[in-house]
Amino acid sequence: MPHRSPWSCVLWDVDGTVVDASEGILRRLGIAMRHYGHPEVTTAELVHWIGPPMFETFQKQLGMTPEQATEAVAFYRTLGKQDGYTTGARLYPGVGELIADLDAAGVPQATASSKPEVQVVALLEHFALTPHFAAIVGADEDKNLRSSKADVIAEALRRLERAGVDTSRPVLIGDRHHDVEGGAIHDVPVIFVHWGFSWPHEAEGAQAAVATIEELRSLLLIPDADTEGDRDA
């Protein structure tokens, strides 16, 4: 049955929304923590690390100065290059199929991730999702520019508009309060997914919150009313 979307375009956060890259992140953080003389991060503590920009998180979680955080982020990203950006990463069940179905329904999509853009590109290529996206947008690695979620969302919308996409009714799919706050700055509603790395209260301010891929699908794709009418006639 043909479907359409109530949204003119869909923006996707990546970590904790599309991809679970926690295995590699935990391993690299362990090496970084030892390097800087801090206790290693446990799996339970990943909720504090996955989602926000690492530049911000090193300062908040370890009390680093901006200069120290810049050095720590550079060290962490070097580990990522050595480790391979896709090592241990997996798609959340059903997300890849939903992205493909949105594309088939003619819904333009973009990423809006706080991960460095080179890593986002590598992940989408690894999971053969690149053809479904009109724009692949992540953080700018150069001196931590375009590191805030609001900045990334603005860039994603700009690239979509440049590609001729209607951005009048965008929606962002995310799993952290940074997604909700960043979306609010640009009047982009957020559908919050609970399968990522978040506390329950982080969904506050989102237009909707879902626990399953089926619930998310029902908010992004609806049966085409015209087709239904033709069939009933």
VOPAGU-2260 file (C-alpha; in pm, 1 decimal, decimal comma):
REM VOPAGU-2260
SITE   aa  ch    i         X         Y         Z
SITE  MET   A    0       0,0       0,0       0,0
SITE  PRO   A    1     142,0     342,0     -95,8
SITE  HIS   A    2     228,5     571,4     192,5
SITE  ARG   A    3     298,7     938,1     240,3
SITE  SER   A    4     444,1    1138,8     526,9
SITE  PRO   A    5     300,2    1431,8     721,0
SITE  TRP   A    6     654,3    1571,9     715,9
SITE  SER   A    7     826,7    1737,1     420,0
SITE  CYS   A    8    1165,9    1600,8     529,8
SITE  VAL   A    9    1311,4    1387,1     807,1
SITE  LEU   A   10    1634,7    1456,3     997,0
SITE  TRP   A   11    1804,7    1172,1    1180,3
SITE  ASP   A   12    2035,6    1179,1    1477,6
SITE  VAL   A   13    2277,5     886,7    1443,4
SITE  ASP   A   14    2428,5     759,6    1771,7
SITE  GLY   A   15    2156,3     599,4    1980,8
SITE  THR   A   16    1892,8     657,1    1711,6
SITE  VAL   A   17    2005,2     485,7    1391,6
SITE  VAL   A   18    2323,4     313,3    1505,3
SITE  ASP   A   19    2440,6     155,8    1829,5
SITE  ALA   A   20    2814,9     226,2    1824,9
SITE  SER   A   21    2855,9     187,3    2201,0
SITE  GLU   A   22    3097,8    -105,4    2177,3
SITE  GLY   A   23    3361,4      96,0    1994,4
SITE  ILE   A   24    3291,8     414,4    2189,8
SITE  LEU   A   25    3338,0     232,8    2522,1
SITE  ARG   A   26    3664,5      78,9    2406,8
SITE  ARG   A   27    3806,9     408,9    2285,2
SITE  LEU   A   28    3692,7     594,0    2595,9
SITE  GLY   A   29    3867,9     332,4    2811,0
SITE  ILE   A   30    4195,6     398,0    2631,6
SITE  ALA   A   31    4145,7     774,6    2657,5
SITE  MET   A   32    4062,0     758,3    3027,5
SITE  ARG   A   33    4376,4     560,2    3102,9
SITE  HIS   A   34    4579,9     801,2    2890,3
SITE  TYR   A   35    4458,8    1100,7    3092,3
SITE  GLY   A   36    4467,5     926,3    3429,0
SITE  HIS   A   37    4093,3     890,5    3487,6
SITE  PRO   A   38    3887,7     583,3    3586,1
SITE  GLU   A   39    3751,6     395,1    3287,0
SITE  VAL   A   40    3394,0     455,9    3177,4
SITE  THR   A   41    3154,8     168,6    3248,8
SITE  THR   A   42    2871,1      57,9    3024,3
SITE  ALA   A   43    2620,0     206,0    3270,2
SITE  GLU   A   44    2792,5     544,1    3246,3
SITE  LEU   A   45    2770,7     561,8    2866,8
SITE  VAL   A   46    2444,7     754,6    2905,4
SITE  HIS   A   47    2662,2    1051,0    3003,3
SITE  TRP   A   48    2890,9    1017,4    2701,1
SITE  ILE   A   49    2691,0     914,4    2395,3
SITE  GLY   A   50    2495,0    1190,0    2226,3
SITE  PRO   A   51    2647,9    1522,9    2331,7
SITE  PRO   A   52    2955,9    1652,6    2146,0
SITE  MET   A   53    3271,0    1497,1    2294,8
SITE  PHE   A   54    3427,1    1843,7    2329,4
SITE  GLU   A   55    3145,2    1936,2    2566,0
SITE  THR   A   56    3141,6    1601,6    2745,5
SITE  PHE   A   57    3512,7    1593,1    2830,5
SITE  GLN   A   58    3466,9    1927,7    3003,7
SITE  LYS   A   59    3145,7    1833,9    3182,3
SITE  GLN   A   60    3240,2    1481,4    3290,3
SITE  LEU   A   61    3611,2    1529,9    3362,2
SITE  GLY   A   62    3631,9    1899,8    3445,5
SITE  MET   A   63    3870,8    1969,1    3158,7
SITE  THR   A   64    3939,1    2318,4    3031,2
SITE  PRO   A   65    3843,4    2391,8    2668,5
SITE  GLU   A   66    4210,7    2356,8    2573,8
SITE  GLN   A   67    4239,9    2019,3    2749,7
SITE  ALA   A   68    3913,3    1902,7    2596,7
SITE  THR   A   69    4037,3    1997,1    2250,0
SITE  GLU   A   70    4345,6    1780,9    2304,1
SITE  ALA   A   71    4138,6    1493,5    2445,8
SITE  VAL   A   72    3895,3    1501,8    2154,1
SITE  ALA   A   73    4184,3    1495,4    1905,4
SITE  PHE   A   74    4331,6    1194,4    2088,2
SITE  TYR   A   75    3993,7    1017,9    2094,8
SITE  ARG   A   76    3937,4    1078,4    1723,6
SITE  THR   A   77    4283,3     943,2    1643,0
SITE  LEU   A   78    4180,9     624,1    1820,4
SITE  GLY   A   79    3866,8     615,0    1608,4
SITE  LYS   A   80    4065,3     634,2    1287,4
SITE  GLN   A   81    4291,4     352,7    1405,2
SITE  ASP   A   82    4003,5     141,8    1534,6
SITE  GLY   A   83    3779,8     192,7    1234,3
SITE  TYR   A   84    3467,5     405,7    1264,6
SITE  THR   A   85    3234,5     113,3    1201,3
SITE  THR   A   86    3399,5    -146,1    1427,7
SITE  GLY   A   87    3137,8    -304,0    1653,3
SITE  ALA   A   88    2858,9     -77,4    1524,5
SITE  ARG   A   89    2513,2    -218,1    1453,5
SITE  LEU   A   90    2186,3     -81,2    1323,1
SITE  TYR   A   91    1895,3     -71,3    1562,2
SITE  PRO   A   92    1641,5    -329,5    1442,8
SITE  GLY   A   93    1402,1    -197,7    1180,4
SITE  VAL   A   94    1559,4     146,9    1144,0
SITE  GLY   A   95    1733,5      70,1     815,2
SITE  GLU   A   96    1410,6     -63,0     668,0
SITE  LEU   A   97    1218,5     246,2     780,4
SITE  ILE   A   98    1478,4     476,1     623,1
SITE  ALA   A   99    1450,6     281,7     297,0
SITE  ASP   A  100    1070,3     295,4     307,0
SITE  LEU   A  101    1072,1     671,1     366,1
SITE  ASP   A  102    1294,9     709,8      63,1
SITE  ALA   A  103    1064,1     488,3    -142,2
SITE  ALA   A  104     772,6     709,0     -38,0
SITE  GLY   A  105     958,5    1013,1    -168,4
SITE  VAL   A  106    1043,4    1164,3     170,7
SITE  PRO   A  107    1380,5    1348,5     164,1
SITE  GLN   A  108    1609,8    1262,1     455,4
SITE  ALA   A  109    1927,5    1397,5     611,3
SITE  THR   A  110    2142,2    1315,4     908,7
SITE  ALA   A  111    2190,2    1573,3    1183,0
SITE  SER   A  112    2452,7    1414,8    1404,0
SITE  SER   A  113    2697,5    1544,9    1662,8
SITE  LYS   A  114    2942,4    1280,5    1540,9
SITE  PRO   A  115    3216,4    1409,7    1310,6
SITE  GLU   A  116    3080,1    1407,0     958,7
SITE  VAL   A  117    3352,0    1173,8     830,4
SITE  GLN   A  118    3232,6     914,3    1082,6
SITE  VAL   A  119    2867,7     958,5     985,7
SITE  VAL   A  120    2957,6     907,5     618,9
SITE  ALA   A  121    3154,5     592,0     705,7
SITE  LEU   A  122    2865,8     446,0     906,6
SITE  LEU   A  123    2602,9     511,3     640,3
SITE  GLU   A  124    2827,0     365,5     371,5
SITE  HIS   A  125    2898,0      61,8     589,5
SITE  PHE   A  126    2527,0      -9,1     630,4
SITE  ALA   A  127    2445,4      76,8     265,4
SITE  LEU   A  128    2216,8     363,0     370,4
SITE  THR   A  129    2388,3     644,3     180,0
SITE  PRO   A  130    2158,7     629,5    -128,0
SITE  HIS   A  131    1855,7     703,9      91,0
SITE  PHE   A  132    1984,6    1042,3     211,3
SITE  ALA   A  133    1969,1    1377,7      34,2
SITE  ALA   A  134    2229,0    1517,4     276,5
SITE  ILE   A  135    2472,6    1363,1     524,0
SITE  VAL   A  136    2556,6    1613,4     794,7
SITE  GLY   A  137    2765,5    1578,4    1108,1
SITE  ALA   A  138    2986,1    1791,2    1326,3
SITE  ASP   A  139    3277,6    1982,5    1176,0
SITE  GLU   A  140    3608,7    1848,2    1305,3
SITE  ASP   A  141    3790,0    2176,8    1239,5
SITE  LYS   A  142    3839,8    2345,5    1579,7
SITE  ASN   A  143    3508,4    2201,4    1698,1
SITE  LEU   A  144    3306,0    2426,5    1468,2
SITE  ARG   A  145    2945,9    2318,3    1405,2
SITE  SER   A  146    2959,9    2105,7    1716,8
SITE  SER   A  147    2628,6    2200,8    1881,5
SITE  LYS   A  148    2314,9    2014,3    1779,0
SITE  ALA   A  149    2150,3    2343,1    1681,5
SITE  ASP   A  150    2438,3    2422,0    1445,4
SITE  VAL   A  151    2420,5    2076,1    1289,7
SITE  ILE   A  152    2043,8    2102,6    1239,2
SITE  ALA   A  153    2087,2    2442,2    1072,8
SITE  GLU   A  154    2345,5    2297,3     834,8
SITE  ALA   A  155    2127,5    1995,4     754,6
SITE  LEU   A  156    1835,4    2222,2     666,0
SITE  ARG   A  157    2062,1    2446,1     460,9
SITE  ARG   A  158    2195,1    2154,6     255,4
SITE  LEU   A  159    1847,7    2015,1     200,6
SITE  GLU   A  160    1724,4    2353,6      81,0
SITE  ARG   A  161    2024,6    2380,2    -149,5
SITE  ALA   A  162    1922,9    2041,9    -293,3
SITE  GLY   A  163    1576,1    2175,8    -365,0
SITE  VAL   A  164    1404,2    1999,8     -74,0
SITE  ASP   A  165    1093,9    2145,2      89,4
SITE  THR   A  166    1196,4    2212,0     450,9
SITE  SER   A  167     870,5    2373,0     559,3
SITE  ARG   A  168     764,0    2074,1     773,2
SITE  PRO   A  169    1080,8    1907,6     903,7
SITE  VAL   A  170    1100,8    1661,5    1190,8
SITE  LEU   A  171    1405,5    1539,5    1382,3
SITE  ILE   A  172    1436,2    1185,8    1518,9
SITE  GLY   A  173    1666,0    1173,3    1822,5
SITE  ASP   A  174    1735,4    1017,0    2159,3
SITE  ARG   A  175    1886,0    1291,6    2379,4
SITE  HIS   A  176    1776,5    1621,9    2527,6
SITE  HIS   A  177    2033,2    1790,1    2300,9
SITE  ASP   A  178    1814,9    1686,4    2008,0
SITE  VAL   A  179    1505,0    1837,5    2168,3
SITE  GLU   A  180    1684,6    2159,7    2263,3
SITE  GLY   A  181    1857,6    2194,6    1926,8
SITE  GLY   A  182    1534,5    2132,8    1739,8
SITE  ALA   A  183    1351,8    2394,5    1946,5
SITE  ILE   A  184    1600,6    2663,2    1843,4
SITE  HIS   A  185    1499,9    2611,2    1479,6
SITE  ASP   A  186    1132,0    2528,3    1543,6
SITE  VAL   A  187    1193,8    2170,8    1433,4
SITE  PRO   A  188     969,9    1925,2    1623,0
SITE  VAL   A  189    1138,5    1616,5    1763,3
SITE  ILE   A  190    1020,3    1258,1    1785,2
SITE  PHE   A  191    1212,6    1108,1    2075,5
SITE  VAL   A  192    1313,6     740,4    2062,1
SITE  HIS   A  193    1365,6     551,9    2386,1
SITE  TRP   A  194    1596,3     279,3    2252,2
SITE  GLY   A  195    1907,3     498,8    2268,5
SITE  PHE   A  196    2117,2     626,3    2557,5
SITE  SER   A  197    1900,1     861,9    2759,1
SITE  TRP   A  198    1725,5     926,8    3087,0
SITE  PRO   A  199    1343,1     916,4    3077,3
SITE  HIS   A  200    1309,5    1290,0    3147,5
SITE  GLU   A  201    1510,7    1382,4    2837,4
SITE  ALA   A  202    1201,1    1339,2    2621,4
SITE  GLU   A  203    1043,5    1646,2    2781,7
SITE  GLY   A  204     970,5    1904,8    2515,3
SITE  ALA   A  205     956,5    1652,9    2230,6
SITE  GLN   A  206     645,0    1645,8    2013,6
SITE  ALA   A  207     618,5    1270,5    2065,6
SITE  ALA   A  208     812,6     984,1    2222,1
SITE  VAL   A  209     822,0     625,0    2098,0
SITE  ALA   A  210     954,2     299,7    2237,2
SITE  THR   A  211     937,1      83,3    1923,9
SITE  ILE   A  212    1016,8     113,8    1556,0
SITE  GLU   A  213     651,3      38,4    1477,5
SITE  GLU   A  214     541,8     342,6    1679,5
SITE  LEU   A  215     795,8     559,0    1498,4
SITE  ARG   A  216     686,4     427,0    1159,6
SITE  SER   A  217     323,7     518,6    1233,7
SITE  LEU   A  218     427,1     881,7    1293,8
SITE  LEU   A  219     642,5     908,2     981,6
SITE  LEU   A  220     441,7     715,0     722,6
SITE  ILE   A  221      64,6     703,4     681,7
SITE  PRO   A  222    -146,9     533,8     414,4
SITE  ASP   A  223    -205,7     754,5     113,2
SITE  ALA   A  224    -564,4     875,8     145,1
SITE  ASP   A  225    -608,5     919,0    -231,0
SITE  THR   A  226    -499,8     562,0    -295,2
SITE  GLU   A  227    -734,6     436,0     -24,7
SITE  GLY   A  228   -1022,5     626,4    -185,4
SITE  ASP   A  229    -948,1     489,8    -530,9
SITE  ARG   A  230    -940,4     137,4    -398,3
SITE  ASP   A  231   -1267,8     172,9    -206,0
SITE  ALA   A  232   -1437,7     324,0    -510,7
